[in-house]
Amino acid sequence: MTRRRFGVYFLLFLFNIIAYVARVNISVAGKPIAAGLGLSPVALGYLFSSFFWAYVVTMLPGGKLIDRWGPHVVASIATTIWSAAQMLTGAATSFSTMLLTRLGMGVGEAPFAPVTYRSVRAWGPYTERGTAIAFISAGASLGPALGAPIVAWLIQSLSWRWSFVITGAVGFV
């Protein structure tokens, strides 16, 4: 095993942070979204959970695609899907369009965990896989911890729409 695996682990850690910043965005922006689109608390709850509907349904097919095309290809395609969906959330004009973008986020982020595990299996020796997964998974906690105040600042400085556009654009980078 080469030392390049540590670079792979670090990129997966960053990938995790970026994905979880995108996930926390709707939670922070919930109140302005509801006000801007005239949504009830129940409708907002549906939007919050819709990400997970698509996520659960597409996780297994995402794993199958990883087995067929490899984690690097699926990660690129999935990141493109969820980044575009995140940016389009900022352009949503109704409950329906917002629901579609949230479902797109779920589809795009569903292969994320299998990509991580498959990559660590491919790059890491058996003796360090647990440590590598722990390091990478720390991004799942760091993302919301860093993302919530950043997103709140973006909403206050620009708007809730721009917060989605900017956090989606980070995924493309």
Secondary structure, DSSP 8 states (H G I E B T S, - for coil): --THHHHHHHHHHHHHHHHHHHHHHHHHHHHHHHHHHT--HHHHHHHHHHHHHHHHHHHHHHHHHHHHH-HHHHHHHHHHHHHHHHHHHTT--SHHHHHHHHHHHHHHHTTHHHHHHHHHHHHS-GGGHHHHHHHHHHHHHHHHHHHHHHHHHHHHHT-HHHHHHHHHHHHH-
